[in-house]
Amino acid sequence: MTKDMMEIVREQDVVPFRNRVKELATKIGMSLVNQTKLITAASELVRNMLKYANGGRVTLEIISKNGQTGIRLTFTDEGPGIPDIQQAMQDGFSTGKSLGLGLPGTRRLVNEFDIKSKVGQGTAVTVTHWKNGR
């Protein structure tokens, strides 16, 4: 089991973070397609954290369950929180000037997706992608 924590406080932290995700994915033998899905999802979430919460922390873990190996990323911030998670998870919804593909698009890229948020306290998003995931 590998478990790391990285602080993401500025744009320059994104590349080393993405490189670490790729390193872990390569370490467990994840296919290039699945690596790309995971890194794309991770990039979207880390950029959201910077944009909406001025940064936060990411816990990176190699996990095993039922004979499968995967990577779990937990993004935690102390930003404004998301008032309506259900609305935020709809395609096309955006509070910024984006296409609104972030959270729902991220959910589609990974095998497991969980989001918890409290207004005024922050948000935690956990994504898992299995080595042999779809």
C-alpha positions in Angstrom: 0.0 0.0 0.0 1.3 3.4 -1.0 -0.2 6.5 0.5 1.0 10.0 -0.3 -0.4 13.5 0.4 0.2 16.5 -1.8 -0.6 20.1 -1.1 -2.1 21.9 -4.2 -1.9 25.6 -3.6 -1.0 27.1 -7.0 -1.0 26.2 -10.7 2.6 25.1 -10.6 1.6 22.2 -8.3 -0.6 20.6 -11.0 2.2 19.1 -13.2 4.1 17.3 -10.3 0.7 16.0 -9.1 -0.2 14.7 -12.5 3.3 13.1 -12.7 2.8 11.4 -9.4 -0.6 10.0 -10.5 1.0 8.6 -13.6 3.9 7.2 -11.6 1.5 5.3 -9.3 -0.7 4.1 -12.3 2.4 2.8 -14.1 3.6 1.1 -10.9 0.5 -1.0 -10.7 0.5 -1.8 -14.4 -2.6 0.2 -15.4 -3.2 0.4 -19.1 -2.5 3.6 -21.0 -6.2 4.1 -21.6 -7.0 3.8 -17.9 -4.1 6.0 -17.0 -5.4 8.7 -19.4 -8.9 8.5 -17.9 -7.6 8.7 -14.3 -5.2 11.6 -15.1 -7.9 13.5 -17.0 -10.3 13.1 -14.0 -7.6 14.1 -11.5 -6.6 17.1 -13.6 -10.2 18.4 -13.7 -10.7 17.9 -9.9 -7.4 19.6 -9.0 -8.2 22.5 -11.2 -11.6 22.8 -9.6 -9.9 22.8 -6.2 -7.6 25.7 -7.3 -10.3 27.7 -9.0 -13.1 27.4 -6.5 -11.3 26.8 -3.2 -7.8 28.3 -3.7 -6.3 24.9 -3.4 -6.3 22.0 -1.0 -4.8 18.6 -0.4 -4.9 15.4 -2.4 -4.3 11.9 -0.8 -3.0 9.4 -3.4 -3.3 5.7 -2.5 -2.7 2.4 -4.2 -5.5 0.2 -2.9 -6.5 -3.5 -3.2 -10.0 -4.9 -2.9 -11.4 -8.3 -4.0 -8.1 -9.1 -5.8 -8.2 -5.9 -7.7 -5.6 -3.2 -7.5 -6.4 0.5 -8.1 -5.7 4.1 -7.3 -7.8 6.2 -5.0 -7.5 9.9 -5.0 -9.1 12.1 -2.3 -9.3 15.8 -3.0 -10.1 17.9 0.1 -10.5 21.6 0.3 -11.7 24.2 2.7 -13.4 26.3 0.1 -17.0 27.7 -0.1 -18.5 24.2 -0.6 -21.1 23.2 -3.2 -24.7 24.3 -2.2 -26.4 21.8 -4.5 -24.4 18.7 -5.3 -27.2 17.2 -7.4 -27.3 20.3 -9.6 -23.5 20.4 -9.8 -23.5 16.8 -11.0 -25.7 17.6 -14.0 -24.1 17.9 -17.5 -24.0 21.5 -18.6 -24.2 23.1 -15.1 -21.4 25.5 -14.3 -20.9 28.3 -11.8 -17.9 29.4 -13.7 -17.4 30.2 -17.4 -16.8 26.6 -18.3 -18.7 24.0 -20.3 -19.9 22.4 -17.1 -18.4 19.0 -17.9 -16.2 18.9 -14.8 -17.9 16.8 -12.1 -20.2 14.7 -14.3 -17.5 14.2 -16.8 -15.1 13.2 -14.1 -17.6 10.7 -12.7 -17.8 9.0 -16.1 -14.0 8.7 -16.4 -13.5 6.7 -13.1 -14.9 3.5 -11.7 -16.0 5.0 -8.3 -16.9 8.6 -7.5 -18.0 10.1 -4.2 -18.5 13.8 -3.3 -19.3 15.4 0.0 -19.6 19.1 0.6 -20.7 21.5 3.3 -21.3 25.2 2.4 -18.8 27.3 4.2 -16.6 24.3 5.1 -15.4 22.7 2.0 -15.6 19.8 -0.3 -14.1 16.3 -0.5 -14.2 14.3 -3.7 -12.9 10.7 -3.8 -12.3 8.9 -7.0 -11.1 5.3 -7.6 -10.0 3.8 -10.8 -9.1 0.1 -10.9 -6.2 -1.3 -12.8 -8.5 -3.3 -15.1 -11.4 -0.9 -14.9 -13.6 0.0 -17.9 
